């Protein structure tokens, strides 16, 4: 597939179920698998009504748009790559996702410059950039009191600031729902 061709990922639940999110073919983009998203949103009880979400490494937007499809009040999506950011803007317009805020900056920069707190934070960094996992502990200041962090990696979670609430594995992917207590 050439770099100019588009890939798609389907929203699996909620108001936009079966709608496609398009994204450019980039080696660093790794959409969260449908079965993993299904497990995650089962853990979150499917309906995210009134919850605010942060997708720190938005990439394809699969997690953020899935949350919005399931009635999240809002989702801030952070993406540092300019062309990937532009794909997210296009998908926001196609879906009519008025409650999505898409920001073109690094996750680290956003965390430093922004003080907003969220109910759910999606933390799914590119596996090639796992030094970002060090920033995982830094996101606790952006988490509401009973908030949850979704963390996806190709290695086991070994942190101690956030506690494992739920965990699973799909092939080489480990994924967790973490909480403050």
N, C-alpha and C positions, 0 to 999 in steps of 0.2 A: 504494500500500500504506500503511495507517495505521501510526502509530508503535507501536501495541500489537501488531501482528502479528509473527510470528516468521519469521526467515529461517533457512536451514540451509546447512551446508557438509558435504560427505561426507569421511570419513577415506578415504584412497585406498590404504592398504597396511597390512600387519601384522595383529595380532589383531583389531582393530576395523574392518577393511576394510568399506566401504560403510555403516558406522554413521553416523548424522547427528548433527551438533553444532548445536544451536539457538542462535540469538542474536537479540536485539531489533533492530528496524529503526532504526538510528541512522546519521545521515549520516557521522559520523566513523569508523565501522567499515568496514574495507576488507580482507576476508579475502584471504590470499595465494591466488592462482589455483591450481587443481588442477594444471595443467601446470607451474607454477613449483615447487610442492611436490614433484611427481614428479621434476623435475630435481634439486632440492636433495637429496632423499633418495637419489637415484642417486649423487650426488656423495659422500654420506655412507655409501655402500655398503649401503643399505637397513636393516641390522640395527644397532641402537644398543645392544646388550646391554652392560651394565656402565657406560654413559656417563651422566654427570650433565649435565642441561640447564638453562638459564635462558632463559625467554621474557620479555624485558623489557617489551614492550608487547603483552601477551597478546591483548587485543581479543576476537576470536571464539574463541580457543584453538586455531585450526587447526594452528599449528606445534607447540605444546606437546603437544596430544593426539595428533597424528601421530607425534611422537617417542616418546611413551609406548606407542602402538600397536605401534611397532617395537622394543619391549623396552628402551627407555631405563631405567636404574636409577631415575632420579628426574627430575622436572621442576618447577622453581620457576617459577610464572607470576605476573607482576606486572601489576596493572591498577588504575589510579587511579580510574576511573569506577565509582561504587558499584553502579549497576544492571547494568553489564557484568560486574563482579566477581560479582554474584549469579547471573547467567547461567552464568558459569564454574563456580561451586559446584554449580549444578543439573546441568550437564553432567558434572562430575566424579562426582557420585552416580549418574547414569544409566549412565555407562560403567564404574563400579566402579573408578575410577582412584585406587587407594589411594596410589600413589607420586607423586601430584600434590600440590604445596603451592601454594595460591593465596593471594596476599597483596594486600590492598587498600591500595596506596600508590603514589606516583609512582616512576618508574624512577630519577630522581635521588636521591630519599630512600633507596631500597633500596641503591643503589651506595655511598652515603655511610655508611650504618649497618651494612652487612653485609660480612663479609670472606671469605665462602665463595668457593671457586674451582670452575669448571665446565669440562667437556670441550667442550661446545657452547653457544654463546650465540646466541639468535635476537634480532636487533636490527632491528625493523621498525616504526619510529615512524610515527604518522599523518603523511601528507605535509604536512598543514597546519601541523605542528609541527616542521618540520625543523631548528629551532635545536637540537633534541635531538641532532642529528648531531655537535654539538660534544662531546657526552658520549661519543661513540664511542671516543675515545682513552682516556677514563677507565675503560673496561671492561677494559682489558688487565690490571689488577690482579686481576680476577676470573676470568681465563682460566688454565687449567692449562697446563703447559709446552708440550704439543703440541696444545693446544685450537684450536678453530676458531670463527669468528664468521660467522653468516649475516647479511648486511646487504641490505636492500631499500629502494629509493628511487626517486623520479621524476627523479633526476639522477645523473650519473656520480660514482663514488667518487673523491675526490681527496686522501684522507688519506695520511700517510706513516709512521705508527706501525705500522699493520698492512699486510701485504703481500697482494696479490691472489693467491689460490691457484686459484680458478675464477671465471668470470664469464659472464653471459649477459644477454639482454634479451628481454622479452615485451611488445610494444607500447610503452607509455610507462613500463614498469617495468624498472629496472636491478636486477639482483641478483647478489650476490657471496658467495663463501666466502673469508674472510680468515684469515690466520694471523700469528703473531708473527714468523716467519722464512720 
